[in-house]
Amino acid sequence: MNGKLIVTKARGLMHQFRLLEKIPCTTQDLCSSNSAGMWDSGHVPAIECVGHENVEGCPYLGTSSSKLSLFSDILDHK
């Protein structure tokens, strides 16, 4: 595959993502950062839970340990 085409497409998709006012809870970690970098611009969209009964039951907005247990459960079922 053409690497330049892939990078161009990825940049376009990232730009479209950053224009969203709300993002699903499953993608909320894409907007978090541990350090300053060239992609940091203060983009803080509203997070909307999708596919859950209530916010308290959301595995993505809970603690990091609940995220890890969710991912290990997913991997165990494959």
N, C-alpha and C positions, 0 to 999 in steps of 0.2 A: 504494500500500500504506500501511497505517497504521504510521507510524514508531514509535509507542508499543508496538505489538504486536511489531514486529521487535526492539526493544531488550529487551523483556521475555523474548522467546524466546532471544535471544543471552545474556542474563544467566543464564538457566536452564541453557543448554548449557555455559557456562563453569563454572558451579557443579558440574554433573555431571562435567565433565572434571577439575576440581580435587579431586574425591573419589576418583579412581582411584589405586590404589597403584602400578600399572605403566602406562606409556604407550608406544606404538610409537615407534621411533626417528625416524619421519617427522614426528612432532609435538614433538620434544624442544626445538626453538627457541621454542616457546610459553612455556616455563617459564624462559627466560633473559631477563635484563634488563641494560641498560647503565647504568641510573640508578635511583635510588629513586623510587618512584611510589606512587600510591594502590592499585595492584593487587599490590604486592609484599608477600608474607606468609611468605616462606621455604618455599614449597611446592616440595619436591624429591622427585618420585616416581622410582622405579626406571625405567630406560630399557631396553626390551626390543627387540632387533632382530627385525624381521619381514620375511620375503621375501628373506633373504640366506643364503648358504651358511655364512658364519662372521662373527664380529664384525670381524675385520681387513678384510673386504671391504665393510663398511658405509659407503656414501658419506655418510651423515648424521652419523656419529660421528667422521669423519675431520677433516681440516683444512678451513678455510673455502674454500681454493682448489679442493678436490675437490668441495665443494658447488656452487661456481659452475660448474665444468665439467659437473656432472651436470645442472644446470638449463639450461645452454646447449645440451647434447645433447638435452634434452627439447624445448626450443623449436625446435631445428633440424629435428626430425622431424615437426613439425606443418605 
